[in-house]
Amino acid sequence: MIRHLDIRPKIILSLLVIMALFLLLFETYHYVDTKQELNTELENLADLKITRMAEEYINPLWEVDGEWVEKDIDIEMLDKRLYAMVVSAEGDIYGARVRDSQWRSVPVAGPISGDLVFRQSDVVHDGEKIGHIKIYLSKTFVLQALNHQIVRAIQTVALLSMLMLFFMALALNKIIIRPLQQVLEVTQAVAEGDYSHKLGIKKADEIGQLADGINHMQKSIQQREDEMTELNKRFKGMADASPLAIYLSNSGIEQIGEYVNPTFTKLFGYALEDVPSVAVWWPKAYPDAKYREQVASEWREKLETALANKTDIEPVEATVTCKDGSEKIISWGFISTGQVDCSFGLDLTEIRKAERVLNSLNRELEQRVAERTGQLNDINTQLESEALTLKKRESELEIANAKLKELDQLKSMFIASMSHELRTPLNSIIGFTGITLEGLSGDLNDTQREQLQRVHRAGQHLLALINDVIDISKVEAGRSEVFPAEFSLHEIIDEASGDIQPMAAEKQLAIDVAMPAGDITLYTDRQRLLQCLLNFMSNAVKFTERGSITISAQEIGDDVEIAVSDTGIGIAQSDMPKLFEAFERLETHLRVKTGGTGLGLYLTQKICTSLLQGNVSVKSTLGEGSTFTLRIPRRLKINNTQT
Amino acid sequence: MHMKFRLLAAFALLLMAGSSAGFAQEQPVELDANESPPYWSASMPMDGLCGEIVHAISAAAGLVSHINYKPLQRLIEEDGNNDLGNPNFYMANQDFAAIVPVCIYQTAIFYYAPRHKKGINIQRVEDLKGYRIGILSGALVDHAYFEKAGIVFEQSYSRESLFKKMLLGRIDLCIVADMAGHQIISRLFPEQHDDFVSIHLPGSSAPLAILLDKNYPHAAAIGKRYRQGLQSIIKSGKLDEIVLKHFDNQHVSVEWLEPLERFSRVYNFIDSEEDE
């Protein structure tokens, strides 16, 4: 029954029970304590009384005054706590009183018994016992006091409980219940769709937080409802405008129809009143019972599949009979929210008709494609045959190329070997002719000197030629070693300029050096680079009659570019392709005068590309001069295969 | 020696006093007495021996007397009332307009013979020394005299207590009015009456009188009327009749006439002095 009570009586009842229990516990403790205290008090009283009486009765007993004793006993018995009293003494003194049922003091007529506190004492006068006193204090008054205590405790408990309950109820009403009622009123209003109420509870405690929460919730609900209304409106608008035929019904067993959109009515001719439930709609849509069962069976199958795979229900295509008797091919989809079932149908009637036409065209097209494909297959077979022939030729060319490379390498090895064999006797020729020309072997006449000088020059020319051939052959044969080291670009250019300076001075040519600010450090084969620079610069001096030679350098990314320009005779464009060919010397009026092996530029290009990982280029204008440029990486990449 | 015992008799015990009556007949004279049977007793017919004499005197004098009973000590200490008893008890604290002796009593020493096999012989005051002597509270007038003599008294509030204590051996002897003592013994210990011994003290006769307070209205006139009443009942034999009744037909009253006359003159002299 309590469960159905409101929160106020529940709280009040709970508080009442708690307070009553607490106060009962307290009063029980108080009762026990009081009982003990009263018993102790009674014991103490008995002690005091007997002590006092033992003193007070000295005179009456000593005086053997029975009347006095009797009077004193009567006086003592005025104390209602005294249940009985017996005084006995010499001289036939005997006084005894006991309480009757009406608690009157009457003479003792029998044994004294009951729940009593007993004390006795002799009465002594000058050390002589002159009498004896017995007193019996009744616990009746203690029990009465305790009973009063119980009654008072009950009254106190009741009164305090009611008072505390009253005040706590007031406080609860103000602090909790009233605000909760307000909350309840507002929540009920919200439940009825009335959002106009707002809780005005301004508190920082849980109630206040609850009120704030409800206000916030109310606002959120209202906002959501507005959104839902708007959404419903939009949905309805969309549903009304949807090209799909939509039928909404509840998810109950009867599947009562709730909405059909205009497309549904337009498509099938039925309004919602015509098909108020699915049970009415189906026989109209599928009047043939057998076909209807077939469609239903397909639905069940799709539904079971969807449930098993936890996927959406695949659409079911069915022919629906319209109100006017015509038939429509509809692709039905189905979704359910658990509360609302939505069947939506797409009219495929025209599509299916078009598909039939399309299928016919497809078949015709496929036939044509098959014919064309046969033709193409023939052409393809022919092309594949030609491709095989070409591939065979390519393979033959590759083999020939490899043989050529092998032959070229053999050639280089041969030249290197032969050049080395030639250089040894040449050194003897040059050496001895030199010694002879210097007169160390005796005086020579002019003819001998002229002839020996020719032999000596021819030997030096041949030695230079052989050296170049050896270098080229080593480079081409891959036997030339690279010794990279760090060095200054300025330093090597200064060295090259210094080496060429005597040649330039003989022809009164100036050598200009244009270097960027700051030093550039290179890591490459210093000797090979110097060889290339000397080749460029010696060529420039050879083919320049007047003017100057300029050597310049610049950094380009990770590379360095060194250019040697001259104001010499220049090179014709037609000669450019032959410029870096071996043993090629261009036809100029300086050809005989300058001499040369025809291997300098060829060797320089080989060194630059094969050993220094760079390249060379040339720009020239006939009659104005040429610029030979060498571009190499600042830091040579070490390659184990590059030896 | 007689003087000593007379003195003893004077302060000792019983004060059976009378008091004057209101002058107007219709208004009774209020008199205070100590319960001391057979002389004064509310429980006895006509207030005991002396009470009956006072009533007879009053009737003869055309007065009405009313006796109120109070403890002896209180009677002595109150000084605005009319008393009945031994004038010596009261005269030290109070002035009286008239003192009218109406009865004679003798003081006796009692002891319980079984506790004193050899008997007790008291001839002089000094003979009391060494005994535990019981006396009624208020009856001892001159403490200093006896203390000087080395005699110690134990006072009790009632004569009955004195005899009971004596029986229990708590005191050796007690001093009370002889008739009162015998009356108590007969009442309390009738079977042991003979075990109690009384010693009459020679020359210990003392009056019991009506004492009218000096400020009591018409006290002197009322005193005269009481005296006339006394003379009247003596002459009429009423006094003898009353005494015979209380003394087992012994004509004790004859022995009283001379001391009554003597004490009347003594206290009448006081009245006369005051009259002057």
Interface residues (C-beta under 8 A of the other chain):
Chain A: W62 E63 V64 D65 W68 E90 G91
Chain B: S156 Y157 S158 E160 S161 K164 K165 L167 L168 R170
